[in-house]
Amino acid sequence: MPANECEKGTVFDVGEEITCSGLYVCVPCGYKKEFVEGNILPRCFDCIDKEDNPDNLTKDLGLWELIEAKK
């Protein structure tokens, strides 16, 4: 794995395999969740279900940003 994949601020798409265990934030809504290396990044339903998003503006934006890597 390239070193930059576990750097804070690296952004990953929904459906990608997690290459670095750690704390991630959903880019559209800010929801934070820990993920484990080897799993697949899921869609964040929290950002889609927000009542203040009646048009589902973030529906197709599935990105997770690594904010803290776990060793």
N, C-alpha and C positions, 0 to 999 in steps of 0.2 A: 504494500500500500504506500502510495506517495505520502511524504511527510505532511504536505499541505491539507490532506483530507481530514486530519484531526486538529486543525487550527481553528480557533474561535473565529466565527464569522463565515465559515464555509457553508454554502447553501446546497441543499440536496432536494431532488424532486421526489414527490410521492411515488412509491413503487420501487425505489432504489433500495439495494441492500445496504444496511447500516454497516459502515466500515469502522466506526469508532463509537464505543459506548459513551454515553454522556447525556447531558441535559440539552434539549433542543427546544426551539420556540417556533411556533407556526407563524410564518411571515405575514399572512393576511390579518390574523386576529390577535396574536400575542400569547396564545395559550402555550404553556410550558409543560413538557413531559420528558421523562427519562426513557431512553431506548437502549437496548443491548445489541452489541455487535453481532451480526449474522442474521438479524431479523430484517423484515421489510418495512420501510417507512409507510405508515397508513395515511389515509386521508384524515383531515381534521374536521370532524363534523361540528365541532364547537363554532367554527367561523361561519359555516353555512347556515346554522340554525339560529343565528342571532336575529332577534325581532327587528332590529334597526337596519336590516339588510333585506328588504322585501323583494328586491330584484335579483338576489343571489349573486351580487357583483363579484364575490370571491370564489364562486362555485368551481371554476376551472383553474384557479391559481393554487396549486398544491406544492408548497415549498416549505421546508424545514431548515432552520439555521442552527448550527451547533453553537451553543453559548458557553458550554463548559464540558470539556472532555474528562472522562473517568479513566483512570489507569488500571 
